[in-house]
Amino acid sequence: MSEGKYNFDEPIDRHGTACEKWDFLKERFGQEDLLPLWVADMDFQSPKPVIDALVSRANHGVYGYTGLTQQYYDSVINWYKRRYNWTIRKEWIVFTPGVIPAIDFAIRAFTNPGDKIIVQTPVYYPFFDSIESNGRQVLENPLKLSDGRYEMDFEDLEKKAKDPRARAMILCSPHNPVGRVWSKQELTKLGRICLDNNLLVISDEIHSDIRYSGIVHTNFATISEDFSNNSITCTSASKTFNLAGLQISNIIIPNGKIRQDFLNSVSTMGMDLPNSFAATAVQVAYDECEDWFEEFLKYLKGNLDFLKEFIRKEIPEAKVIEPEGTYLVLLDFREIEPDSEKLQNLLLREAKVAFVKGSVFRSGGEGFERVNIACPRSILERALNQVADAVKDY
Ligand SMILES: Cc1ncc(COP(=O)(O)O)c(C=O)c1O
């Protein structure tokens, strides 16, 4: 139950807003009658000051070309200083209309067709599209699952890093979908291997704000001067404040040469200015909405506890991979149905829920499903009841 100043229990009807999660179920899953807990946005409204600022900006009525002001940069810099003690210089911050576009720009700027890019599977599937649609190759460094916890396989990473075509690594930190918030020690080991083998680290930290109590996130670039100079850190307020549809992210690139090459790649695509609303929303969110976010985290923890308890009692054959961060939770259904296609059919046809099927995350994903718990608890409860009923009869 929502207990604080903000009401996260209230369901918001998103139908009819061209909402990717709710309005395109037929296109994405082949059927409409589904409860959607898939794509990574929240079913909550953004905080009120953000809504008010956007309404006020909309009322102005002129939506011409828009730049980024000093106040905008200050908001971003202050957020990272306050929450991570990371001192970011203004000139390090590069605008892109999203983290996936940034990863695409980086791939084009720093690798050549045929080169290999390392990713740690099972992992966020658009990484594969960014790599392969640009004619590069995915080099998998699979994560190891032991006792319900995912770990990096450094021995395998050492081997893959020595591949003569390997050029870069996309680090997912925190990791979607396995929910790990990598420790400083793990990141240091990874960073050393990448440095020793001349691999650029593209650190996707889009989920870094969203962590469960006591878990600390280390920004990869803060570990050492060498790491700072060999990395591109992708950040955004979009997961934190539910702003993904506004399409703005801040890419932090301390190394001047890498930054210039990246900027050339961005301007080649003509994407160097944000839309008229995005910066306003981010600025107000970072400056005025931290208390909303802290309450959201408490509600989210309540959802996670609810999910764990429900699965333990009602679907004991399934296992929850306990996340340290992100609002995405990986469920291990292998005891029920190890084949991803059959499992997905069971969830779609019988349970009538849309989760993300594990096989899209590639190696290690078969028999798993990813569920998005950033929704009112009543929706999560309905979805889980539907799954429990479907699984009982299977
Ligand atoms: C790890 C990760 N990176 C990037 C994105 C997408 O970022 P954007 O919408 O800014 O392109 C997501 C969204 O789910 C994500 O989970």
The ligand as a Gaussian input file, in Angstrom:
#p B3LYP/6-31G(d) Opt

LIG

0 1
 C       19.744000      -1.217000     -20.106000
 C       18.910000      -0.290000     -20.930000
 N       19.520000       0.564000     -21.772000
 C       18.812000       1.410000     -22.536000
 C       17.427000       1.435000     -22.493000
 C       16.673000       2.350000     -23.408000
 O       17.107000       3.631000     -23.303000
 P       16.509000       4.790000     -24.207000
 O       15.022000       4.702000     -24.128000
 O       17.062000       6.022000     -23.569000
 O       17.035000       4.562000     -25.585000
 C       16.761000       0.580000     -21.620000
 C       15.290000       0.581000     -21.564000
 O       14.676000      -0.326000     -21.105000
 C       17.520000      -0.306000     -20.821000
 O       16.921000      -1.172000     -20.002000

